């Protein structure tokens, strides 16, 4: 019963934020950085090394390459 109330309030807050034009979620990765990731992967560089070189997380590299 209390869970439904929490879910209802959270959804109402999200709807209110969307109606105000708030961007929800994590910031997008710059397309230039995504292209650099693809270029380095094409040369055979590993995911961890790409992440360290470009200063992004390994999860970002994995997401771009899938």
mmCIF file as Biopython writes it, N, C-alpha, C and O atoms, coordinates in Angstrom:
data_model
#
loop_
_atom_site.group_PDB
_atom_site.id
_atom_site.type_symbol
_atom_site.label_atom_id
_atom_site.label_alt_id
_atom_site.label_comp_id
_atom_site.label_asym_id
_atom_site.label_entity_id
_atom_site.label_seq_id
_atom_site.pdbx_PDB_ins_code
_atom_site.Cartn_x
_atom_site.Cartn_y
_atom_site.Cartn_z
_atom_site.occupancy
_atom_site.B_iso_or_equiv
_atom_site.auth_seq_id
_atom_site.auth_asym_id
_atom_site.pdbx_PDB_model_num
ATOM 1   N N  . UNK A ? 1  ? 0.822  -1.185 0.000   1.0 0.0 1  A 1 
ATOM 2   C CA . UNK A ? 1  ? 0.000  0.000  0.000   1.0 0.0 1  A 1 
ATOM 3   C C  . UNK A ? 1  ? 0.867  1.249  0.000   1.0 0.0 1  A 1 
ATOM 4   O O  . UNK A ? 1  ? 0.647  2.158  -0.800  1.0 0.0 1  A 1 
ATOM 5   N N  . UNK A ? 2  ? 1.851  1.300  0.892   1.0 0.0 2  A 1 
ATOM 6   C CA . UNK A ? 2  ? 2.728  2.465  0.952   1.0 0.0 2  A 1 
ATOM 7   C C  . UNK A ? 2  ? 3.634  2.524  -0.274  1.0 0.0 2  A 1 
ATOM 8   O O  . UNK A ? 2  ? 4.035  3.605  -0.707  1.0 0.0 2  A 1 
ATOM 9   N N  . UNK A ? 3  ? 3.955  1.351  -0.831  1.0 0.0 3  A 1 
ATOM 10  C CA . UNK A ? 3  ? 4.793  1.297  -2.037  1.0 0.0 3  A 1 
ATOM 11  C C  . UNK A ? 3  ? 4.067  1.978  -3.193  1.0 0.0 3  A 1 
ATOM 12  O O  . UNK A ? 3  ? 4.676  2.727  -3.957  1.0 0.0 3  A 1 
ATOM 13  N N  . UNK A ? 4  ? 2.761  1.718  -3.321  1.0 0.0 4  A 1 
ATOM 14  C CA . UNK A ? 4  ? 1.992  2.342  -4.399  1.0 0.0 4  A 1 
ATOM 15  C C  . UNK A ? 4  ? 2.004  3.861  -4.273  1.0 0.0 4  A 1 
ATOM 16  O O  . UNK A ? 4  ? 2.075  4.571  -5.276  1.0 0.0 4  A 1 
ATOM 17  N N  . UNK A ? 5  ? 1.933  4.351  -3.052  1.0 0.0 5  A 1 
ATOM 18  C CA . UNK A ? 5  ? 1.966  5.800  -2.819  1.0 0.0 5  A 1 
ATOM 19  C C  . UNK A ? 5  ? 3.313  6.376  -3.237  1.0 0.0 5  A 1 
ATOM 20  O O  . UNK A ? 5  ? 3.369  7.434  -3.864  1.0 0.0 5  A 1 
ATOM 21  N N  . UNK A ? 6  ? 4.390  5.691  -2.897  1.0 0.0 6  A 1 
ATOM 22  C CA . UNK A ? 6  ? 5.730  6.155  -3.274  1.0 0.0 6  A 1 
ATOM 23  C C  . UNK A ? 6  ? 5.865  6.172  -4.791  1.0 0.0 6  A 1 
ATOM 24  O O  . UNK A ? 6  ? 6.341  7.153  -5.362  1.0 0.0 6  A 1 
ATOM 25  N N  . UNK A ? 7  ? 5.446  5.084  -5.447  1.0 0.0 7  A 1 
ATOM 26  C CA . UNK A ? 7  ? 5.532  4.994  -6.906  1.0 0.0 7  A 1 
ATOM 27  C C  . UNK A ? 7  ? 4.716  6.108  -7.546  1.0 0.0 7  A 1 
ATOM 28  O O  . UNK A ? 7  ? 5.163  6.734  -8.508  1.0 0.0 7  A 1 
ATOM 29  N N  . UNK A ? 8  ? 3.540  6.355  -7.027  1.0 0.0 8  A 1 
ATOM 30  C CA . UNK A ? 8  ? 2.669  7.403  -7.564  1.0 0.0 8  A 1 
ATOM 31  C C  . UNK A ? 8  ? 3.326  8.781  -7.439  1.0 0.0 8  A 1 
ATOM 32  O O  . UNK A ? 8  ? 3.286  9.579  -8.375  1.0 0.0 8  A 1 
ATOM 33  N N  . UNK A ? 9  ? 3.923  9.052  -6.290  1.0 0.0 9  A 1 
ATOM 34  C CA . UNK A ? 9  ? 4.571  10.347 -6.077  1.0 0.0 9  A 1 
ATOM 35  C C  . UNK A ? 9  ? 5.810  10.515 -6.952  1.0 0.0 9  A 1 
ATOM 36  O O  . UNK A ? 9  ? 6.054  11.597 -7.487  1.0 0.0 9  A 1 
ATOM 37  N N  . UNK A ? 10 ? 6.592  9.446  -7.097  1.0 0.0 10 A 1 
ATOM 38  C CA . UNK A ? 10 ? 7.778  9.510  -7.953  1.0 0.0 10 A 1 
ATOM 39  C C  . UNK A ? 10 ? 7.370  9.766  -9.398  1.0 0.0 10 A 1 
ATOM 40  O O  . UNK A ? 10 ? 7.950  10.617 -10.071 1.0 0.0 10 A 1 
ATOM 41  N N  . UNK A ? 11 ? 6.373  9.029  -9.869  1.0 0.0 11 A 1 
ATOM 42  C CA . UNK A ? 11 ? 5.910  9.220  -11.246 1.0 0.0 11 A 1 
ATOM 43  C C  . UNK A ? 11 ? 5.340  10.615 -11.464 1.0 0.0 11 A 1 
ATOM 44  O O  . UNK A ? 11 ? 5.524  11.198 -12.533 1.0 0.0 11 A 1 
ATOM 45  N N  . UNK A ? 12 ? 4.657  11.151 -10.472 1.0 0.0 12 A 1 
ATOM 46  C CA . UNK A ? 12 ? 4.118  12.509 -10.583 1.0 0.0 12 A 1 
ATOM 47  C C  . UNK A ? 12 ? 5.261  13.524 -10.669 1.0 0.0 12 A 1 
ATOM 48  O O  . UNK A ? 12 ? 5.193  14.479 -11.441 1.0 0.0 12 A 1 
ATOM 49  N N  . UNK A ? 13 ? 6.304  13.310 -9.875  1.0 0.0 13 A 1 
ATOM 50  C CA . UNK A ? 13 ? 7.458  14.200 -9.926  1.0 0.0 13 A 1 
ATOM 51  C C  . UNK A ? 13 ? 8.170  14.143 -11.263 1.0 0.0 13 A 1 
ATOM 52  O O  . UNK A ? 13 ? 8.581  15.175 -11.793 1.0 0.0 13 A 1 
ATOM 53  N N  . UNK A ? 14 ? 8.319  12.953 -11.810 1.0 0.0 14 A 1 
ATOM 54  C CA . UNK A ? 14 ? 8.949  12.809 -13.130 1.0 0.0 14 A 1 
ATOM 55  C C  . UNK A ? 14 ? 8.105  13.480 -14.215 1.0 0.0 14 A 1 
ATOM 56  O O  . UNK A ? 14 ? 8.642  14.149 -15.098 1.0 0.0 14 A 1 
ATOM 57  N N  . UNK A ? 15 ? 6.801  13.302 -14.147 1.0 0.0 15 A 1 
ATOM 58  C CA . UNK A ? 15 ? 5.913  13.928 -15.127 1.0 0.0 15 A 1 
ATOM 59  C C  . UNK A ? 15 ? 5.991  15.454 -15.029 1.0 0.0 15 A 1 
ATOM 60  O O  . UNK A ? 15 ? 5.992  16.152 -16.043 1.0 0.0 15 A 1 
ATOM 61  N N  . UNK A ? 16 ? 6.055  15.957 -13.800 1.0 0.0 16 A 1 
ATOM 62  C CA . UNK A ? 16 ? 6.166  17.404 -13.603 1.0 0.0 16 A 1 
ATOM 63  C C  . UNK A ? 16 ? 7.479  17.926 -14.180 1.0 0.0 16 A 1 
ATOM 64  O O  . UNK A ? 16 ? 7.504  18.984 -14.808 1.0 0.0 16 A 1 
ATOM 65  N N  . UNK A ? 17 ? 8.558  17.195 -13.972 1.0 0.0 17 A 1 
ATOM 66  C CA . UNK A ? 17 ? 9.855  17.608 -14.503 1.0 0.0 17 A 1 
ATOM 67  C C  . UNK A ? 17 ? 9.836  17.605 -16.031 1.0 0.0 17 A 1 
ATOM 68  O O  . UNK A ? 17 ? 10.338 18.535 -16.662 1.0 0.0 17 A 1 
ATOM 69  N N  . UNK A ? 18 ? 9.261  16.564 -16.619 1.0 0.0 18 A 1 
ATOM 70  C CA . UNK A ? 18 ? 9.180  16.502 -18.085 1.0 0.0 18 A 1 
ATOM 71  C C  . UNK A ? 18 ? 8.362  17.652 -18.645 1.0 0.0 18 A 1 
ATOM 72  O O  . UNK A ? 18 ? 8.715  18.228 -19.673 1.0 0.0 18 A 1 
ATOM 73  N N  . UNK A ? 19 ? 7.258  17.992 -17.965 1.0 0.0 19 A 1 
ATOM 74  C CA . UNK A ? 19 ? 6.401  19.074 -18.452 1.0 0.0 19 A 1 
ATOM 75  C C  . UNK A ? 19 ? 7.121  20.422 -18.398 1.0 0.0 19 A 1 
ATOM 76  O O  . UNK A ? 19 ? 6.794  21.337 -19.154 1.0 0.0 19 A 1 
ATOM 77  N N  . UNK A ? 20 ? 8.106  20.537 -17.497 1.0 0.0 20 A 1 
ATOM 78  C CA . UNK A ? 20 ? 8.889  21.769 -17.407 1.0 0.0 20 A 1 
ATOM 79  C C  . UNK A ? 20 ? 10.076 21.767 -18.369 1.0 0.0 20 A 1 
ATOM 80  O O  . UNK A ? 20 ? 10.808 22.752 -18.468 1.0 0.0 20 A 1 
ATOM 81  N N  . UNK A ? 21 ? 10.256 20.649 -19.076 1.0 0.0 21 A 1 
ATOM 82  C CA . UNK A ? 21 ? 11.335 20.583 -20.058 1.0 0.0 21 A 1 
ATOM 83  C C  . UNK A ? 21 ? 12.676 20.143 -19.495 1.0 0.0 21 A 1 
ATOM 84  O O  . UNK A ? 21 ? 13.707 20.337 -20.138 1.0 0.0 21 A 1 
ATOM 85  N N  . UNK A ? 22 ? 12.679 19.554 -18.304 1.0 0.0 22 A 1 
ATOM 86  C CA . UNK A ? 22 ? 13.917 19.097 -17.688 1.0 0.0 22 A 1 
ATOM 87  C C  . UNK A ? 22 ? 14.387 17.830 -18.395 1.0 0.0 22 A 1 
ATOM 88  O O  . UNK A ? 22 ? 13.598 16.915 -18.630 1.0 0.0 22 A 1 
ATOM 89  N N  . UNK A ? 23 ? 15.673 17.778 -18.733 1.0 0.0 23 A 1 
ATOM 90  C CA . UNK A ? 23 ? 16.243 16.589 -19.340 1.0 0.0 23 A 1 
ATOM 91  C C  . UNK A ? 23 ? 16.577 15.598 -18.235 1.0 0.0 23 A 1 
ATOM 92  O O  . UNK A ? 23 ? 17.324 15.910 -17.309 1.0 0.0 23 A 1 
ATOM 93  N N  . UNK A ? 24 ? 16.018 14.412 -18.344 1.0 0.0 24 A 1 
ATOM 94  C CA . UNK A ? 24 ? 16.224 13.386 -17.332 1.0 0.0 24 A 1 
ATOM 95  C C  . UNK A ? 24 ? 17.303 12.412 -17.790 1.0 0.0 24 A 1 
ATOM 96  O O  . UNK A ? 24 ? 17.500 12.214 -18.988 1.0 0.0 24 A 1 
ATOM 97  N N  . UNK A ? 25 ? 17.992 11.812 -16.844 1.0 0.0 25 A 1 
ATOM 98  C CA . UNK A ? 25 ? 18.998 10.805 -17.160 1.0 0.0 25 A 1 
ATOM 99  C C  . UNK A ? 25 ? 20.406 11.384 -17.179 1.0 0.0 25 A 1 
ATOM 100 O O  . UNK A ? 25 ? 20.618 12.566 -16.906 1.0 0.0 25 A 1 
ATOM 101 N N  . UNK A ? 26 ? 21.360 10.520 -17.508 1.0 0.0 26 A 1 
ATOM 102 C CA . UNK A ? 26 ? 22.761 10.924 -17.540 1.0 0.0 26 A 1 
ATOM 103 C C  . UNK A ? 26 ? 23.030 11.778 -18.765 1.0 0.0 26 A 1 
ATOM 104 O O  . UNK A ? 26 ? 22.369 11.616 -19.791 1.0 0.0 26 A 1 
ATOM 105 N N  . UNK A ? 27 ? 23.996 12.689 -18.671 1.0 0.0 27 A 1 
ATOM 106 C CA . UNK A ? 27 ? 24.344 13.498 -19.841 1.0 0.0 27 A 1 
ATOM 107 C C  . UNK A ? 27 ? 24.865 12.622 -20.972 1.0 0.0 27 A 1 
ATOM 108 O O  . UNK A ? 27 ? 25.526 11.613 -20.730 1.0 0.0 27 A 1 
ATOM 109 N N  . UNK A ? 28 ? 24.571 13.005 -22.188 1.0 0.0 28 A 1 
ATOM 110 C CA . UNK A ? 28 ? 25.018 12.267 -23.356 1.0 0.0 28 A 1 
ATOM 111 C C  . UNK A ? 28 ? 26.519 12.454 -23.544 1.0 0.0 28 A 1 
ATOM 112 O O  . UNK A ? 28 ? 27.081 13.480 -23.160 1.0 0.0 28 A 1 
ATOM 113 N N  . UNK A ? 29 ? 27.160 11.452 -24.136 1.0 0.0 29 A 1 
ATOM 114 C CA . UNK A ? 29 ? 28.575 11.538 -24.469 1.0 0.0 29 A 1 
ATOM 115 C C  . UNK A ? 29 ? 28.707 12.342 -25.757 1.0 0.0 29 A 1 
ATOM 116 O O  . UNK A ? 29 ? 27.909 12.181 -26.681 1.0 0.0 29 A 1 
ATOM 117 N N  . UNK A ? 30 ? 29.707 13.199 -25.814 1.0 0.0 30 A 1 
ATOM 118 C CA . UNK A ? 30 ? 29.946 14.025 -26.993 1.0 0.0 30 A 1 
ATOM 119 C C  . UNK A ? 30 ? 30.172 13.136 -28.215 1.0 0.0 30 A 1 
ATOM 120 O O  . UNK A ? 30 ? 30.955 12.189 -28.147 1.0 0.0 30 A 1 
ATOM 121 N N  . UNK A ? 31 ? 29.502 13.423 -29.328 1.0 0.0 31 A 1 
ATOM 122 C CA . UNK A ? 31 ? 29.689 12.609 -30.540 1.0 0.0 31 A 1 
ATOM 123 C C  . UNK A ? 31 ? 31.148 12.550 -31.010 1.0 0.0 31 A 1 
ATOM 124 O O  . UNK A ? 31 ? 31.570 11.553 -31.596 1.0 0.0 31 A 1 
ATOM 125 N N  . UNK A ? 32 ? 31.911 13.605 -30.759 1.0 0.0 32 A 1 
ATOM 126 C CA . UNK A ? 32 ? 33.325 13.591 -31.145 1.0 0.0 32 A 1 
ATOM 127 C C  . UNK A ? 32 ? 34.091 12.550 -30.339 1.0 0.0 32 A 1 
ATOM 128 O O  . UNK A ? 32 ? 34.965 11.865 -30.871 1.0 0.0 32 A 1 
ATOM 129 N N  . UNK A ? 33 ? 33.762 12.432 -29.055 1.0 0.0 33 A 1 
ATOM 130 C CA . UNK A ? 33 ? 34.410 11.436 -28.203 1.0 0.0 33 A 1 
ATOM 131 C C  . UNK A ? 33 ? 34.001 10.034 -28.658 1.0 0.0 33 A 1 
ATOM 132 O O  . UNK A ? 33 ? 34.826 9.121  -28.685 1.0 0.0 33 A 1 
ATOM 133 N N  . UNK A ? 34 ? 32.738 9.867  -29.012 1.0 0.0 34 A 1 
ATOM 134 C CA . UNK A ? 34 ? 32.285 8.569  -29.505 1.0 0.0 34 A 1 
ATOM 135 C C  . UNK A ? 34 ? 33.037 8.168  -30.767 1.0 0.0 34 A 1 
ATOM 136 O O  . UNK A ? 34 ? 33.405 7.004  -30.925 1.0 0.0 34 A 1 
ATOM 137 N N  . UNK A ? 35 ? 33.267 9.111  -31.657 1.0 0.0 35 A 1 
ATOM 138 C CA . UNK A ? 35 ? 34.007 8.806  -32.885 1.0 0.0 35 A 1 
ATOM 139 C C  . UNK A ? 35 ? 35.453 8.449  -32.574 1.0 0.0 35 A 1 
ATOM 140 O O  . UNK A ? 35 ? 36.014 7.545  -33.195 1.0 0.0 35 A 1 
ATOM 141 N N  . UNK A ? 36 ? 36.063 9.146  -31.622 1.0 0.0 36 A 1 
ATOM 142 C CA . UNK A ? 36 ? 37.435 8.812  -31.221 1.0 0.0 36 A 1 
ATOM 143 C C  . UNK A ? 36 ? 37.503 7.397  -30.661 1.0 0.0 36 A 1 
ATOM 144 O O  . UNK A ? 36 ? 38.466 6.672  -30.908 1.0 0.0 36 A 1 
ATOM 145 N N  . UNK A ? 37 ? 36.477 7.006  -29.906 1.0 0.0 37 A 1 
ATOM 146 C CA . UNK A ? 37 ? 36.430 5.643  -29.363 1.0 0.0 37 A 1 
ATOM 147 C C  . UNK A ? 37 ? 36.402 4.633  -30.504 1.0 0.0 37 A 1 
ATOM 148 O O  . UNK A ? 37 ? 37.148 3.654  -30.494 1.0 0.0 37 A 1 
ATOM 149 N N  . UNK A ? 38 ? 35.534 4.876  -31.489 1.0 0.0 38 A 1 
ATOM 150 C CA . UNK A ? 38 ? 35.436 3.954  -32.622 1.0 0.0 38 A 1 
ATOM 151 C C  . UNK A ? 38 ? 36.738 3.894  -33.413 1.0 0.0 38 A 1 
ATOM 152 O O  . UNK A ? 38 ? 37.164 2.819  -33.837 1.0 0.0 38 A 1 
ATOM 153 N N  . UNK A ? 39 ? 37.371 5.054  -33.611 1.0 0.0 39 A 1 
ATOM 154 C CA . UNK A ? 39 ? 38.637 5.096  -34.361 1.0 0.0 39 A 1 
ATOM 155 C C  . UNK A ? 39 ? 39.718 4.283  -33.653 1.0 0.0 39 A 1 
ATOM 156 O O  . UNK A ? 39 ? 40.447 3.521  -34.288 1.0 0.0 39 A 1 
ATOM 157 N N  . UNK A ? 40 ? 39.815 4.449  -32.352 1.0 0.0 40 A 1 
ATOM 158 C CA . UNK A ? 40 ? 40.855 3.726  -31.606 1.0 0.0 40 A 1 
ATOM 159 C C  . UNK A ? 40 ? 40.557 2.224  -31.558 1.0 0.0 40 A 1 
ATOM 160 O O  . UNK A ? 40 ? 41.480 1.410  -31.598 1.0 0.0 40 A 1 
ATOM 161 N N  . UNK A ? 41 ? 39.295 1.857  -31.473 1.0 0.0 41 A 1 
ATOM 162 C CA . UNK A ? 41 ? 38.929 0.442  -31.467 1.0 0.0 41 A 1 
ATOM 163 C C  . UNK A ? 41 ? 39.262 -0.191 -32.817 1.0 0.0 41 A 1 
ATOM 164 O O  . UNK A ? 41 ? 39.654 -1.356 -32.879 1.0 0.0 41 A 1 
ATOM 165 N N  . UNK A ? 42 ? 39.107 0.569  -33.888 1.0 0.0 42 A 1 
ATOM 166 C CA . UNK A ? 42 ? 39.409 0.053  -35.221 1.0 0.0 42 A 1 
ATOM 167 C C  . UNK A ? 42 ? 40.896 -0.243 -35.387 1.0 0.0 42 A 1 
ATOM 168 O O  . UNK A ? 42 ? 41.275 -1.093 -36.193 1.0 0.0 42 A 1 
ATOM 169 N N  . UNK A ? 43 ? 41.738 0.454  -34.628 1.0 0.0 43 A 1 
ATOM 170 C CA . UNK A ? 43 ? 43.177 0.204  -34.708 1.0 0.0 43 A 1 
ATOM 171 C C  . UNK A ? 43 ? 43.601 -0.967 -33.826 1.0 0.0 43 A 1 
ATOM 172 O O  . UNK A ? 43 ? 44.768 -1.357 -33.824 1.0 0.0 43 A 1 
ATOM 173 N N  . UNK A ? 44 ? 42.643 -1.532 -33.070 1.0 0.0 44 A 1 
ATOM 174 C CA . UNK A ? 44 ? 42.953 -2.678 -32.234 1.0 0.0 44 A 1 
ATOM 175 C C  . UNK A ? 44 ? 43.242 -2.345 -30.786 1.0 0.0 44 A 1 
ATOM 176 O O  . UNK A ? 44 ? 43.626 -3.229 -30.020 1.0 0.0 44 A 1 
ATOM 177 N N  . UNK A ? 45 ? 43.068 -1.093 -30.390 1.0 0.0 45 A 1 
ATOM 178 C CA . UNK A ? 45 ? 43.315 -0.699 -29.000 1.0 0.0 45 A 1 
ATOM 179 C C  . UNK A ? 45 ? 42.240 -1.306 -28.111 1.0 0.0 45 A 1 
ATOM 180 O O  . UNK A ? 45 ? 41.077 -1.387 -28.506 1.0 0.0 45 A 1 
ATOM 181 N N  . UNK A ? 46 ? 42.620 -1.729 -26.918 1.0 0.0 46 A 1 
ATOM 182 C CA . UNK A ? 46 ? 41.684 -2.342 -25.979 1.0 0.0 46 A 1 
ATOM 183 C C  . UNK A ? 46 ? 40.755 -1.329 -25.332 1.0 0.0 46 A 1 
ATOM 184 O O  . UNK A ? 46 ? 41.025 -0.128 -25.329 1.0 0.0 46 A 1 
ATOM 185 N N  . UNK A ? 47 ? 39.660 -1.834 -24.786 1.0 0.0 47 A 1 
ATOM 186 C CA . UNK A ? 47 ? 38.647 -0.967 -24.179 1.0 0.0 47 A 1 
ATOM 187 C C  . UNK A ? 47 ? 39.186 -0.182 -22.991 1.0 0.0 47 A 1 
ATOM 188 O O  . UNK A ? 47 ? 38.918 1.012  -22.856 1.0 0.0 47 A 1 
ATOM 189 N N  . UNK A ? 48 ? 39.942 -0.850 -22.135 1.0 0.0 48 A 1 
ATOM 190 C CA . UNK A ? 48 ? 40.483 -0.177 -20.953 1.0 0.0 48 A 1 
ATOM 191 C C  . UNK A ? 48 ? 41.452 0.930  -21.352 1.0 0.0 48 A 1 
ATOM 192 O O  . UNK A ? 48 ? 41.425 2.020  -20.781 1.0 0.0 48 A 1 
ATOM 193 N N  . UNK A ? 49 ? 42.301 0.650  -22.325 1.0 0.0 49 A 1 
ATOM 194 C CA . UNK A ? 49 ? 43.271 1.641  -22.770 1.0 0.0 49 A 1 
ATOM 195 C C  . UNK A ? 49 ? 42.571 2.827  -23.448 1.0 0.0 49 A 1 
ATOM 196 O O  . UNK A ? 49 ? 42.976 3.975  -23.267 1.0 0.0 49 A 1 
ATOM 197 N N  . UNK A ? 50 ? 41.533 2.548  -24.218 1.0 0.0 50 A 1 
ATOM 198 C CA . UNK A ? 50 ? 40.756 3.622  -24.853 1.0 0.0 50 A 1 
ATOM 199 C C  . UNK A ? 50 ? 40.159 4.513  -23.772 1.0 0.0 50 A 1 
ATOM 200 O O  . UNK A ? 50 ? 40.228 5.739  -23.860 1.0 0.0 50 A 1 
ATOM 201 N N  . UNK A ? 51 ? 39.574 3.892  -22.750 1.0 0.0 51 A 1 
ATOM 202 C CA . UNK A ? 51 ? 38.938 4.654  -21.678 1.0 0.0 51 A 1 
ATOM 203 C C  . UNK A ? 51 ? 39.947 5.532  -20.959 1.0 0.0 51 A 1 
ATOM 204 O O  . UNK A ? 51 ? 39.679 6.704  -20.694 1.0 0.0 51 A 1 
ATOM 205 N N  . UNK A ? 52 ? 41.100 4.973  -20.645 1.0 0.0 52 A 1 
ATOM 206 C CA . UNK A ? 52 ? 42.123 5.753  -19.950 1.0 0.0 52 A 1 
ATOM 207 C C  . UNK A ? 52 ? 42.655 6.880  -20.824 1.0 0.0 52 A 1 
ATOM 208 O O  . UNK A ? 52 ? 42.877 7.989  -20.339 1.0 0.0 52 A 1 
ATOM 209 N N  . UNK A ? 53 ? 42.859 6.606  -22.093 1.0 0.0 53 A 1 
ATOM 210 C CA . UNK A ? 53 ? 43.399 7.610  -23.017 1.0 0.0 53 A 1 
ATOM 211 C C  . UNK A ? 53 ? 42.448 8.798  -23.169 1.0 0.0 53 A 1 
ATOM 212 O O  . UNK A ? 53 ? 42.878 9.951  -23.183 1.0 0.0 53 A 1 
ATOM 213 N N  . UNK A ? 54 ? 41.157 8.503  -23.282 1.0 0.0 54 A 1 
ATOM 214 C CA . UNK A ? 54 ? 40.182 9.565  -23.541 1.0 0.0 54 A 1 
ATOM 215 C C  . UNK A ? 54 ? 39.557 10.141 -22.275 1.0 0.0 54 A 1 
ATOM 216 O O  . UNK A ? 54 ? 38.822 11.126 -22.338 1.0 0.0 54 A 1 
ATOM 217 N N  . UNK A ? 55 ? 39.846 9.532  -21.124 1.0 0.0 55 A 1 
ATOM 218 C CA . UNK A ? 55 ? 39.309 10.051 -19.876 1.0 0.0 55 A 1 
ATOM 219 C C  . UNK A ? 55 ? 37.830 9.785  -19.681 1.0 0.0 55 A 1 
ATOM 220 O O  . UNK A ? 55 ? 37.117 10.593 -19.086 1.0 0.0 55 A 1 
ATOM 221 N N  . UNK A ? 56 ? 37.369 8.643  -20.189 1.0 0.0 56 A 1 
ATOM 222 C CA . UNK A ? 56 ? 35.973 8.253  -19.991 1.0 0.0 56 A 1 
ATOM 223 C C  . UNK A ? 56 ? 35.954 6.901  -19.307 1.0 0.0 56 A 1 
ATOM 224 O O  . UNK A ? 56 ? 36.992 6.251  -19.181 1.0 0.0 56 A 1 
ATOM 225 N N  . UNK A ? 57 ? 34.793 6.477  -18.870 1.0 0.0 57 A 1 
ATOM 226 C CA . UNK A ? 57 ? 34.668 5.183  -18.219 1.0 0.0 57 A 1 
ATOM 227 C C  . UNK A ? 57 ? 34.664 4.043  -19.221 1.0 0.0 57 A 1 
ATOM 228 O O  . UNK A ? 57 ? 34.327 4.224  -20.392 1.0 0.0 57 A 1 
ATOM 229 N N  . UNK A ? 58 ? 35.043 2.867  -18.742 1.0 0.0 58 A 1 
ATOM 230 C CA . UNK A ? 58 ? 35.038 1.686  -19.599 1.0 0.0 58 A 1 
ATOM 231 C C  . UNK A ? 58 ? 33.612 1.389  -20.058 1.0 0.0 58 A 1 
ATOM 232 O O  . UNK A ? 58 ? 33.409 0.915  -21.176 1.0 0.0 58 A 1 
ATOM 233 N N  . UNK A ? 59 ? 32.639 1.658  -19.221 1.0 0.0 59 A 1 
ATOM 234 C CA . UNK A ? 59 ? 31.249 1.404  -19.593 1.0 0.0 59 A 1 
ATOM 235 C C  . UNK A ? 59 ? 30.816 2.282  -20.769 1.0 0.0 59 A 1 
ATOM 236 O O  . UNK A ? 59 ? 30.000 1.862  -21.590 1.0 0.0 59 A 1 
ATOM 237 N N  . UNK A ? 60 ? 31.358 3.493  -20.851 1.0 0.0 60 A 1 
ATOM 238 C CA . UNK A ? 60 ? 31.071 4.377  -21.977 1.0 0.0 60 A 1 
ATOM 239 C C  . UNK A ? 60 ? 31.633 3.755  -23.248 1.0 0.0 60 A 1 
ATOM 240 O O  . UNK A ? 60 ? 30.964 3.731  -24.281 1.0 0.0 60 A 1 
ATOM 241 N N  . UNK A ? 61 ? 32.850 3.257  -23.172 1.0 0.0 61 A 1 
ATOM 242 C CA . UNK A ? 61 ? 33.490 2.627  -24.331 1.0 0.0 61 A 1 
ATOM 243 C C  . UNK A ? 61 ? 32.685 1.409  -24.768 1.0 0.0 61 A 1 
ATOM 244 O O  . UNK A ? 61 ? 32.431 1.226  -25.958 1.0 0.0 61 A 1 
ATOM 245 N N  . UNK A ? 62 ? 32.286 0.582  -23.818 1.0 0.0 62 A 1 
ATOM 246 C CA . UNK A ? 62 ? 31.506 -0.605 -24.144 1.0 0.0 62 A 1 
ATOM 247 C C  . UNK A ? 62 ? 30.175 -0.229 -24.795 1.0 0.0 62 A 1 
ATOM 248 O O  . UNK A ? 62 ? 29.758 -0.864 -25.764 1.0 0.0 62 A 1 
ATOM 249 N N  . UNK A ? 63 ? 29.512 0.792  -24.271 1.0 0.0 63 A 1 
ATOM 250 C CA . UNK A ? 63 ? 28.222 1.208  -24.834 1.0 0.0 63 A 1 
ATOM 251 C C  . UNK A ? 63 ? 28.376 1.689  -26.261 1.0 0.0 63 A 1 
ATOM 252 O O  . UNK A ? 63 ? 27.549 1.367  -27.114 1.0 0.0 63 A 1 
ATOM 253 N N  . UNK A ? 64 ? 29.439 2.468  -26.541 1.0 0.0 64 A 1 
ATOM 254 C CA . UNK A ? 64 ? 29.655 2.999  -27.879 1.0 0.0 64 A 1 
ATOM 255 C C  . UNK A ? 64 ? 29.969 1.880  -28.863 1.0 0.0 64 A 1 
ATOM 256 O O  . UNK A ? 64 ? 29.535 1.926  -30.014 1.0 0.0 64 A 1 
ATOM 257 N N  . UNK A ? 65 ? 30.716 0.879  -28.422 1.0 0.0 65 A 1 
ATOM 258 C CA . UNK A ? 65 ? 31.149 -0.170 -29.326 1.0 0.0 65 A 1 
ATOM 259 C C  . UNK A ? 65 ? 30.119 -1.272 -29.554 1.0 0.0 65 A 1 
ATOM 260 O O  . UNK A ? 65 ? 30.328 -2.144 -30.398 1.0 0.0 65 A 1 
ATOM 261 N N  . UNK A ? 66 ? 29.018 -1.246 -28.818 1.0 0.0 66 A 1 
ATOM 262 C CA . UNK A ? 66 ? 27.999 -2.288 -29.038 1.0 0.0 66 A 1 
ATOM 263 C C  . UNK A ? 66 ? 26.897 -1.809 -29.944 1.0 0.0 66 A 1 
ATOM 264 O O  . UNK A ? 66 ? 25.963 -2.559 -30.230 1.0 0.0 66 A 1 
#
